[in-house]
Amino acid sequence: MDALKEYLPPAKGYLPYYMVVTSVLAFGNVIQNYVTLHFSRRLYNGQFVPNPSLAAKSDAFDPEDSTQKLLPATSASNPKGARTQDQVTPLAGRLFGTYTLVSAIVRVYAAYYLHLAPVYQIAFWTYVVAFMHFGSEFAFYKTAYLGPITTTFFFATVGIAWMASQYSFYVEA
């Protein structure tokens, strides 16, 4: 255990350790996102169909460029059981993995430098962005299932609350 201690953040309190743990978990998620889409597909409502309410292609509009080009596949949106599309593509997996890697790097770095206000604030925002991403995918876009994202909500909420309430404890004036 003492050998491990020399690599852990020397800062006061437990927040730096929390940040290291969430980063280690994130590094695992990064590998997963680059290797398979299986787990990401469990987070997101898999199947979608083309949105029939979009205008036809014209010189001013291309429905393929619209962020609303797909709707969740339901009996109403896909009454004839047409072929559906999955929004979790290899590209989406790699993008998500890359974002997660950047967040993990920021949090690990911040765990060692929480006394610096800009580093603390940037790390705080990684939790806010994660919370907002999954929250909007669940509540606004309706593309995520609540069950699988509950863990992410938990870690992001704890990170946000902890960092917001302990700012003056860690950051040196």
Disulfide bonds with the S-S distance in Angstrom:
none
